Amino acid sequence: MTALRTSTLLRLEDSERLLAELLAHFAEHATVIRTEAGARLLTDYGTVDIARRAEGLSVEVSSGSAGTLAMIKVFIAEHVFEFAEAAAMVWSGDGADERRLPHFQKLHVLTASSITPRMRRITFRCENAAPFVGETHYQARLLIPPRGRPPVWPSLAANGRILWATGEEALTSRVYTIRSVDPDRNILTMDMVLHGQSGSPGSRFALEARTGDVVGVLGPGGGGRPDARSLLLLGDETALPTIARMLESLPSTASAEVVIEVADDREEQALVSNARLRIHWLHRQGIEPGRSDLLEHSLLDYVLQDKAALADDTGRFVWAGCEHALADRLRTVLRDHAALTRDRHRIIGYWARK
């Protein structure tokens, strides 16, 4: 496959500071190889080369498809302007004149129902479900237009950033897991947690969605199922759709220990898998979401009870999805008590407690 390429020059006085901040951040998302000129970033989607120049920093992106090339540009541009608001950049090369946002589709609501008191299931008809098939990328960004107004969908600017509608036309943007995909009928299913019942925009949409409602979607993205024969999966209810989808895709030769924290027994769901499972439901019993230490203690107990085997068995993988501050504490547990390399664990902050 011939690689597509695009490049830009960032003209900045303080380019060294920007380079350091970009590389520190990109290390969470890519393999960063520092070079004499700058750095090379390796990802599943493509390669990014950043080099020092007399005028600033040059950035070259290569990828196998126009869609992924554009999304890498978006990712870079958004972070450049996060760290250097005065930066000026214009892309040249493949796709430089493209203004349509890649991986964008319109979704039409088919059904909406409650599967537990705090979880709503929404099914959508999409334009093309094929990109969402597989176990590599489970997440998508839902774009919810204001009710009663025609949607104004996003587009691409020349600098690679996404142009969003503002004011009364502003979209609500939330990331959700694609719970299941029916490629033959172009149907996507998402399970949505009701945070504080109807208080948040995402929760309001989940409660008020009606057949025929139109929303947008960007994706797929994020991670999928780890390639391991033995999994420890931990999470609160926001991670439950991801965990359930992972379990359904596991082969009979795999095994998984599953620890899920929910409000009470009414939030438990039937989990189906061909793999060997041990499932533990933890109930907060009135404690607010994000304030419990149940998952933290469960991970610590697991690591301490099986520390030697966990370190030696490269077929094991630890995955967790939860509130951001708790995710940091889970990473600390693994760093302090388990000798796991980066490719054997993934801890994700799905939401932030206010």
C-alpha positions in Angstrom: 0.0 0.0 0.0 1.3 3.4 -1.0 1.6 5.8 2.0 -0.2 9.1 1.8 1.8 12.1 3.1 1.1 15.6 4.4 3.4 18.1 6.1 3.4 21.5 7.8 5.9 23.9 9.3 5.3 25.4 12.7 6.9 28.8 12.9 7.5 29.5 16.5 10.1 31.4 18.6 9.9 28.9 21.5 9.8 25.7 19.4 11.9 23.7 22.0 9.2 24.2 24.6 6.5 23.1 22.3 8.5 20.0 21.1 9.0 18.9 24.8 5.3 19.3 25.6 4.1 17.5 22.5 6.4 14.6 23.0 5.5 14.3 26.7 1.8 14.2 25.8 2.2 11.9 22.7 4.1 9.3 24.8 0.6 8.4 26.2 -0.7 7.6 22.7 2.3 6.5 20.6 5.8 5.0 20.6 8.1 8.0 20.7 11.6 7.5 19.2 13.8 10.5 19.9 16.2 11.4 17.1 18.9 14.0 16.6 16.6 16.2 14.7 13.5 15.7 16.8 11.4 12.6 17.1 9.5 9.9 15.2 6.0 8.8 16.5 4.8 5.3 15.7 1.1 4.5 16.0 -1.3 1.9 14.6 -2.6 4.5 12.2 0.6 6.0 10.8 3.9 7.7 11.4 4.7 11.2 12.4 8.2 12.8 12.0 8.9 16.0 13.9 12.2 17.8 13.1 13.8 21.0 14.3 14.3 23.7 11.6 15.7 27.2 11.7 12.2 28.6 11.4 10.6 26.2 13.9 9.4 22.6 13.7 8.5 20.6 10.6 5.9 17.9 10.9 5.4 15.2 8.4 2.6 12.6 8.6 2.3 9.4 6.6 -0.6 6.9 6.7 -2.2 4.2 4.6 -5.5 5.9 4.1 -6.9 9.4 3.6 -9.2 9.0 6.6 -6.5 8.1 9.1 -4.1 10.7 7.6 -6.7 13.4 8.2 -7.4 12.2 11.8 -3.7 12.3 12.7 -3.6 15.9 11.3 -6.5 16.8 13.6 -4.9 15.1 16.6 -1.6 17.0 16.0 -3.3 20.4 15.3 -5.5 20.3 18.3 -2.5 19.6 20.6 -0.3 22.2 18.9 -2.9 24.9 19.6 -3.4 23.6 23.1 0.2 24.2 23.9 0.9 27.2 21.6 -2.2 29.3 20.8 -0.3 31.7 18.6 1.0 28.9 16.3 0.3 29.2 12.5 0.1 26.1 10.4 -1.1 25.2 7.0 -0.9 21.6 5.7 0.4 20.7 2.2 0.4 17.3 0.4 -2.2 14.6 0.2 -5.7 15.7 1.4 -4.6 19.3 2.0 -7.7 20.7 0.4 -10.2 18.3 2.0 -12.7 19.9 4.2 -15.0 17.0 4.9 -14.4 15.5 8.3 -13.2 11.8 7.9 -15.0 9.0 9.7 -18.1 11.1 10.2 -21.6 9.6 9.7 -25.1 10.5 10.5 -27.1 8.2 12.8 -30.8 7.8 13.1 -32.3 6.5 16.4 -34.2 3.2 16.0 -35.0 2.3 19.5 -34.3 3.5 23.1 -34.9 1.4 26.2 -33.7 0.9 29.8 -31.7 -2.2 30.6 -31.1 -1.2 34.2 -32.3 1.8 36.3 -29.1 3.7 35.4 -28.3 2.3 31.9 -30.1 3.1 28.6 -29.6 1.1 25.4 -30.0 3.1 22.1 -29.9 1.5 18.7 -29.0 3.5 15.6 -29.1 3.0 11.9 -25.9 4.3 10.4 -24.7 4.9 6.8 -22.0 2.3 7.0 -21.3 0.0 9.9 -18.3 -1.7 8.4 -15.7 0.6 10.0 -17.0 -0.4 13.5 -16.6 -4.2 13.0 -13.8 -5.9 14.8 -12.0 -5.9 18.1 -9.5 -3.1 17.6 -11.5 0.1 18.2 -14.6 0.1 20.4 -15.3 3.8 21.0 -17.0 6.5 19.0 -17.8 10.2 19.6 -21.5 11.0 19.5 -22.4 14.5 18.3 -25.8 15.5 19.6 -27.4 18.6 18.0 -29.7 20.9 20.1 -33.2 19.7 20.0 -35.5 21.7 17.7 -32.7 23.1 15.5 -31.2 21.8 12.2 -27.8 20.2 12.9 -24.6 22.0 11.8 -22.0 19.3 11.4 -18.3 19.9 11.9 -15.8 20.3 9.0 -12.0 20.7 8.7 -10.0 23.9 8.6 -6.9 24.4 6.5 -4.7 24.1 9.7 -6.2 20.7 10.4 -8.4 21.7 13.3 -12.1 20.8 13.5 -14.5 23.7 12.9 -17.4 23.3 15.4 -20.7 25.0 15.4 -21.0 27.6 18.2 -23.7 29.4 20.1 -27.2 28.0 19.8 -26.1 25.6 17.1 -23.3 24.0 19.3 -23.2 20.2 19.4 -22.9 18.2 22.6 -20.0 15.8 22.2 -19.6 12.6 24.2 -17.5 9.4 23.8 -19.3 6.1 24.1 -18.5 2.4 23.5 -20.1 0.7 20.6 -21.7 -2.1 22.4 -22.5 -4.2 19.3 -22.4 -3.9 15.5 -24.7 -5.4 12.9 -22.9 -4.8 9.6 -25.6 -6.5 7.5 -28.3 -4.1 8.7 -25.9 -1.1 9.4 -27.0 -1.0 13.0 -25.0 0.2 16.0 -25.9 -0.2 19.6 -24.7 1.9 22.5 -25.3 1.5 26.2 -25.3 4.9 28.0 -25.0 5.4 31.8 -27.3 8.0 33.3 -25.0 10.3 35.3 -27.1 11.9 38.0 -30.2 10.9 36.1 -31.0 13.7 33.6 -28.5 16.3 34.8 -25.9 15.9 32.1 -26.4 16.5 28.3 -25.5 12.9 27.5 -27.9 11.6 30.1 -30.7 13.9 28.8 -30.2 12.5 25.3 -30.2 8.9 26.5 -33.5 9.6 28.4 -35.2 11.6 25.6 -34.0 9.8 22.5 -36.9 9.0 20.2 -37.2 7.0 17.0 -36.1 9.1 14.0 -33.8 11.5 16.0 -30.6 12.3 14.1 -27.2 12.6 15.6 -23.6 12.5 14.2 -20.8 10.1 15.0 -17.0 10.2 14.6 -15.1 6.9 14.8 -14.3 4.3 15.5 -11.4 5.1 17.8 -9.9 4.3 21.2 -8.8 0.8 22.2 -10.4 -2.5 21.9 -9.9 -6.0 23.3 -6.3 -6.7 24.4 -4.7 -9.7 22.7 -4.0 -11.9 25.7 -5.1 -15.3 26.8 -5.7 -14.3 30.4 -7.4 -11.0 31.4 -8.1 -9.1 34.5 -10.9 -6.6 33.7 -11.9 -3.9 36.2 -14.4 -1.1 35.8 -17.4 0.9 37.0 -20.7 1.0 35.1 -19.2 3.3 32.4 -16.7 0.5 31.5 -19.4 -2.2 31.6 -20.3 -1.9 27.8 -16.7 -2.3 26.9 -16.1 -5.2 29.3 -19.3 -7.0 28.0 -18.2 -6.6 24.4 -14.7 -7.9 25.2 -16.1 -10.9 27.0 -18.4 -11.8 24.1 -15.5 -11.8 21.7 -13.1 -14.0 23.7 -12.4 -17.5 22.5 -12.9 -20.6 24.6 -9.2 -20.9 25.1 -9.1 -17.6 27.1 -9.9 -16.8 30.7 -10.9 -13.6 32.4 -11.3 -12.4 35.9 -13.9 -9.6 36.0 -14.4 -7.0 38.7 -17.3 -4.5 38.2 -18.4 -1.8 40.6 -22.0 -0.6 40.3 -24.5 1.2 42.5 -26.4 -1.9 43.7 -27.6 -5.4 42.6 -30.2 -3.8 40.3 -27.3 -2.6 38.0 -25.9 -6.1 37.5 -26.1 -7.5 33.9 -25.8 -10.9 32.5 -22.3 -11.3 30.9 -21.9 -13.9 28.1 -18.6 -15.4 27.0 -17.1 -18.6 25.5 -14.1 -18.0 27.8 -13.6 -19.2 31.4 -14.9 -16.4 33.7 -14.8 -15.4 37.3 -17.1 -12.4 37.8 -17.2 -10.2 41.0 -19.9 -7.5 41.4 -19.0 -4.8 43.9 -21.9 -2.6 45.2 -21.2 1.0 46.3 -24.3 0.9 48.5 -25.0 4.6 48.5 -21.4 5.9 48.0 -21.3 8.4 45.1 -19.8 7.2 41.8 -16.1 8.0 41.7 -15.6 8.1 45.5 -15.4 4.4 46.2 -12.1 2.6 46.7 -13.5 -0.9 45.9 -11.8 -1.2 42.6 -8.5 0.0 44.0 -8.5 -2.5 46.8 -9.6 -5.3 44.4 -6.6 -4.6 42.1 -4.2 -4.4 45.0 -5.5 -7.7 46.4 -5.2 -9.4 43.0 -1.6 -8.1 42.5 -0.4 -9.0 46.0 -1.9 -12.5 45.9 -0.4 -13.4 42.6 2.5 -11.1 42.2 5.2 -13.5 41.1 2.9 -15.3 38.5 1.7 -11.9 37.2 5.2 -10.7 36.6 6.4 -14.0 34.9 3.3 -14.8 32.8 3.5 -12.6 29.7 0.1 -13.9 28.6 -1.7 -11.9 31.3 -3.2 -8.5 30.7 -4.7 -6.0 33.1 -7.4 -3.6 31.8 -9.4 -1.0 33.7 -11.9 1.8 32.9 -13.2 4.2 35.6 -13.2 7.7 36.9 -10.0 9.7 36.1 -8.7 10.2 39.6 -9.3 6.5 40.4 -7.5 5.5 37.1 -4.4 7.4 38.4 -4.5 5.4 41.6 -4.9 2.1 39.8 -1.8 3.0 37.7 0.0 3.7 40.9 -0.9 0.3 42.3 0.5 -1.4 39.2 3.6 0.8 39.2 4.4 0.2 42.8 3.4 -3.5 43.2 3.5 -5.2 39.8 6.3 -5.4 37.3 4.1 -5.0 34.2 5.4 -3.5 31.0 3.4 -1.0 29.2 2.1 -3.5 26.6 0.6 -5.6 29.4 -1.8 -3.1 30.9 -4.2 -0.4 30.0 -5.9 1.9 32.5 -8.4 4.4 31.1 -10.1 7.4 32.7 -13.6 7.3 31.2 -15.1 10.3 33.1 -14.1 12.9 35.7 -15.9 13.6 39.0 -16.8 17.3 39.5 
